[in-house]
């Protein structure tokens, strides 16, 4: 049996400029997605919610709107032939789905890692990140940047520079991202994550602002080409020196940009207000907007968590740098 696992992530600073050649600081989560590949006499995909499908022809790769769609998209992207490739693929996840924590991307990465291992293929981490991003963008039709794919493959706490990259550019024309690990030099983040309970599709959240950027809207261009990437660069220095007040201020500035551009959402704004009135000194979106998850910097975690729960927040997580995409044989 081959087992691959991959972490979720939360955007600390700079998101969503990974779609526009910007830079971000991002932290992976301890929560992970998992894919197992077992020997079988047919090509079978199965999810932890009990959904199961045998793939017998190319037509079976078509999405059905269920939990199997992610795995089938990877199989299609890898040009798996049901007549030649026989194995039983099982997926599961600890990451809240459609919560702005790259849960879908982590599943794609885990499936990609397990299946390529089954095929005997080896690729370096940058190539894997680019490959799974291409599957999401081209096969699944998700409007996305590059942060999720690089984080779920590299893990850890990273400053990442996406200069020369963008969803509007052909994949072969783009360089690999620059990934700078920070985890060894930064103490544990005094941060918590609170899911709003509102599920969303990250592609849908990104589309309106992306269209304005493509059309040259000066407000969006200034925000995503200049302001927000600068926050990530300043944030890297603040994290390395333990200047949490500056990190919190930069988080608040990042969130203000999201609000001004209509990329936040009522549920997010409400929980952020609760957090800052109950111990948090900085709070922002952890990923895509219009739902998702709030990241709060607080030195009074118990007070902040209690207030968020009373305000209706769903699952509470603590961002901690997790391991890279991991593939093992058991």
C-alpha positions in Angstrom: 0.0 0.0 0.0 1.2 3.5 -0.9 0.2 6.4 1.4 0.6 10.1 0.7 -0.4 12.9 3.0 -0.4 16.7 2.5 -1.1 19.6 4.8 -3.6 22.5 4.5 -2.4 26.1 4.9 -3.4 29.5 6.1 -2.3 32.7 4.5 -0.6 34.9 7.0 0.2 37.9 4.9 0.1 38.9 1.2 -2.8 36.7 0.0 -4.2 36.7 -2.6 -1.4 38.3 -4.6 0.0 34.8 -5.5 -2.4 35.1 -8.4 -0.7 38.3 -9.6 3.0 37.8 -9.3 3.1 39.0 -5.7 4.6 37.6 -2.5 3.0 36.0 0.6 3.8 34.6 4.0 2.0 31.3 4.6 1.9 28.6 7.2 0.9 25.0 6.7 -1.3 23.2 9.2 -1.0 20.1 11.2 -4.3 18.9 9.7 -3.6 16.8 6.5 -5.3 15.1 3.6 -4.5 11.5 2.9 -4.6 9.2 -0.1 -4.0 5.4 -0.1 -3.4 3.3 -3.2 -4.1 -0.4 -2.8 -3.7 -3.3 -5.3 -6.9 -4.1 -7.2 -8.2 -5.8 -10.3 -9.8 -2.6 -11.6 -9.5 1.2 -11.3 -11.6 2.3 -8.3 -11.8 5.6 -6.4 -13.3 5.9 -2.9 -13.8 8.8 -0.4 -14.0 8.7 3.3 -17.7 9.6 3.2 -18.5 6.2 1.5 -18.7 7.4 -2.1 -17.2 4.9 -4.5 -16.9 4.5 -8.2 -15.2 2.1 -10.6 -13.6 3.8 -13.6 -14.0 1.7 -16.7 -13.7 4.4 -19.5 -12.5 8.0 -20.1 -16.2 9.1 -19.7 -16.1 8.0 -16.0 -13.6 10.8 -15.3 -16.4 13.4 -15.7 -17.2 15.2 -12.5 -20.4 14.2 -10.7 -20.4 16.9 -8.0 -19.2 14.6 -5.3 -16.1 14.0 -3.2 -14.6 11.8 -5.9 -14.2 14.6 -8.4 -10.9 15.7 -7.0 -9.3 12.3 -7.3 -10.7 11.7 -10.8 -9.3 15.1 -11.9 -5.8 14.0 -10.9 -6.2 10.7 -12.7 -7.3 12.5 -15.8 -4.5 15.0 -15.5 -2.0 12.1 -15.2 -3.6 10.5 -18.3 -4.4 7.3 -16.4 -5.9 4.6 -18.6 -8.6 2.4 -17.0 -7.7 -0.4 -19.4 -4.0 -0.4 -18.2 -3.9 1.0 -14.7 -5.7 -1.0 -12.0 -5.6 0.1 -8.3 -8.0 1.1 -5.5 -7.5 4.7 -4.5 -9.0 5.9 -1.1 -9.0 9.5 0.1 -9.7 11.1 3.5 -9.0 14.5 5.1 -8.7 16.2 8.5 -8.9 19.7 6.9 -12.2 21.6 6.8 -13.3 21.6 3.2 -14.3 24.8 1.3 -13.0 26.8 4.3 -10.2 28.8 2.6 -7.5 26.4 4.1 -6.5 24.7 0.8 -8.3 21.5 1.7 -9.1 20.7 -1.9 -5.5 21.4 -3.0 -4.1 19.2 -0.2 -6.3 16.3 -1.4 -5.2 16.9 -5.0 -1.6 16.8 -3.8 -2.0 13.7 -1.8 -3.7 11.9 -4.7 -1.0 13.1 -7.1 1.8 12.0 -4.8 0.3 8.5 -4.2 -0.5 7.9 -7.9 2.8 9.1 -9.2 4.5 6.8 -6.7 2.3 3.9 -8.0 3.5 4.8 -11.5 7.1 4.9 -10.4 7.5 8.6 -11.2 9.7 11.0 -9.3 9.6 14.8 -9.5 11.2 17.6 -7.5 8.9 19.6 -5.2 8.7 22.7 -7.5 7.6 20.5 -10.4 5.0 18.8 -8.2 3.5 22.1 -7.1 3.3 23.3 -10.7 1.7 20.0 -11.8 -1.1 20.0 -9.3 -1.7 23.7 -9.9 -2.1 22.9 -13.6 -4.6 20.1 -12.8 -6.7 22.5 -10.6 -6.6 25.3 -13.2 -6.9 23.4 -16.4 -8.7 20.1 -15.6 -10.9 21.3 -12.7 -11.3 24.9 -14.0 -10.5 26.5 -10.6 -9.4 30.2 -10.7 -6.4 30.0 -8.4 -3.0 31.3 -7.7 0.1 29.3 -6.6 0.2 29.7 -2.8 -1.9 26.6 -2.1 0.0 24.2 -4.3 3.4 25.3 -3.1 2.4 25.2 0.5 0.8 21.8 0.4 3.9 20.4 -1.2 6.6 22.3 0.7 4.9 22.5 4.1 6.3 24.7 6.9 6.2 28.5 7.4 7.4 30.2 4.2 7.9 33.5 2.5 7.1 32.9 -1.1 7.8 35.1 -4.1 5.7 34.6 -7.2 7.3 37.2 -9.4 6.8 36.5 -13.1 3.8 34.2 -12.4 0.1 34.7 -12.9 -3.1 32.9 -13.9 -3.2 35.0 -17.1 0.2 33.6 -18.3 0.9 30.3 -20.1 2.4 27.7 -17.7 5.5 27.2 -19.8 6.3 30.9 -19.7 6.4 31.1 -15.9 9.4 30.5 -13.6 9.2 28.4 -10.5 8.3 30.3 -7.3 10.9 31.2 -4.8 10.3 29.5 -1.4 12.1 30.8 1.6 11.6 28.6 4.8 11.2 30.6 8.0 10.0 28.0 10.5 13.4 27.4 12.1 13.9 31.1 12.8 10.4 32.1 14.0 8.9 31.1 17.4 5.4 29.5 17.5 2.9 31.8 16.0 0.5 33.3 18.6 -2.4 32.8 16.2 -5.6 30.9 16.0 -8.0 30.0 13.1 -11.7 30.2 13.3 -13.9 28.8 10.6 -17.0 31.0 9.8 -19.1 28.0 9.0 -19.7 29.4 5.6 -18.5 27.1 2.8 -17.3 28.6 -0.5 -15.4 27.7 -3.6 -12.1 29.6 -3.8 -12.4 30.0 -7.6 -15.7 31.8 -7.2 -14.3 34.1 -4.5 -11.3 35.0 -6.7 -13.1 35.6 -10.0 -14.7 39.1 -9.6 -11.5 40.8 -8.3 -9.4 38.9 -10.9 -11.5 40.2 -13.7 -11.1 43.8 -12.4 -7.3 43.2 -12.3 -7.2 41.8 -15.8 -9.2 44.9 -17.0 -6.6 47.2 -15.5 -8.7 48.6 -12.6 -6.3 51.0 -11.0 -7.6 50.4 -7.5 -7.1 46.6 -7.8 -3.8 47.0 -9.6 -2.3 49.3 -6.9 -3.5 47.0 -4.1 -2.4 43.7 -5.6 0.7 44.8 -7.5 2.2 47.1 -4.9 0.5 47.3 -1.5 -0.2 43.8 -0.4 3.1 42.2 -1.7 4.9 44.9 0.3 3.0 43.7 3.4 4.4 40.2 3.0 8.0 41.5 2.6 7.7 43.7 5.8 6.0 40.8 7.6 8.9 38.5 6.9 11.2 40.8 8.7 8.8 41.3 11.6 8.4 37.6 12.0 12.1 37.0 12.1 12.6 39.6 14.8 9.5 38.6 16.8 7.8 41.9 16.3 4.3 40.7 16.7 2.8 44.2 17.0 4.0 44.9 13.4 2.8 41.6 12.2 -0.6 42.3 13.6 -0.7 45.8 12.0 0.2 44.3 8.7 -2.5 41.7 9.0 -5.0 44.4 9.7 -3.8 46.4 6.6 -4.1 43.3 4.5 -7.7 42.7 5.7 -8.6 46.4 5.0 -7.6 45.9 1.4 -9.7 42.8 1.1 -12.7 44.6 2.6 -12.2 47.7 0.3 -12.2 45.4 -2.8 -15.2 43.4 -1.7 -13.2 40.3 -1.2 -13.9 39.7 2.5 -17.5 38.9 3.3 -20.1 39.6 6.1 -19.3 36.4 8.1 -15.6 37.1 8.0 -16.0 40.7 9.0 -18.2 39.8 11.9 -15.8 37.3 13.4 -12.9 39.6 12.9 -14.8 42.3 14.9 -15.5 39.8 17.6 -11.8 38.7 17.7 -10.4 42.2 18.0 -12.9 43.1 20.8 -11.7 40.0 22.7 -7.9 40.0 22.8 -6.8 39.8 19.2 -4.5 42.6 18.0 -4.6 41.5 14.4 -7.1 39.5 12.2 -7.6 38.8 8.6 -8.8 36.3 6.0 -6.8 33.1 6.0 -7.6 32.4 2.4 -10.2 33.3 -0.2 -13.1 35.5 0.8 -16.9 35.3 0.9 -16.9 32.8 3.7 -13.8 30.8 4.8 -11.7 31.2 7.9 -10.4 34.0 10.0 -6.8 34.1 11.2 -6.3 36.1 14.5 -3.1 37.1 16.3 -3.8 37.0 20.0 -1.9 36.8 23.3 -5.2 35.8 25.1 -6.1 32.7 23.1 -8.6 31.3 25.6 -10.5 34.6 25.8 -10.5 35.0 22.0 -11.5 31.5 21.3 -14.4 31.6 23.8 -15.7 34.8 22.2 -15.5 33.4 18.7 -17.3 30.2 19.7 -20.1 32.2 21.3 -20.3 34.2 18.1 -21.0 31.0 16.2 -17.5 30.2 14.8 -17.2 26.6 13.7 -14.0 24.6 14.1 -11.0 26.3 15.8 -7.5 25.4 14.7 -4.0 26.5 15.7 -1.6 27.1 12.8 1.7 25.2 13.2 4.2 24.5 10.5 3.6 20.9 9.3 5.6 18.4 7.3 6.0 18.5 3.5 4.0 16.3 1.1 4.9 12.8 2.4 4.8 9.6 0.5 5.4 6.2 2.1 5.0 2.5 1.3 3.4 0.4 4.0 
